[in-house]
């Protein structure tokens, strides 16, 4: 997907190890894991709410729409366009 192979991954891990050190690394990885889990939970919750919304929309689409009785065209009022005012010279 990203074109990252084993050598590139190994280089990235060495750089992370050098930046954070051996003592901080487990703590950083724990926080990263919690963040990934929170992201997964949020994505699942978002997908569930999207499914509910689509089900409601489909149910509403199946109901016959109530339409107001339309007046015949001859009795409908037609809006007249506004004429621009002329300036006096």
Secondary structure, DSSP 8 states (H G I E B T S, - for coil): -----HHHHHHHHHHHHHHHHHHHHHHHHHHHHHHHHHHHHHHHHHHHHHHHHHHHHHHHHHS---------GGGS-------------
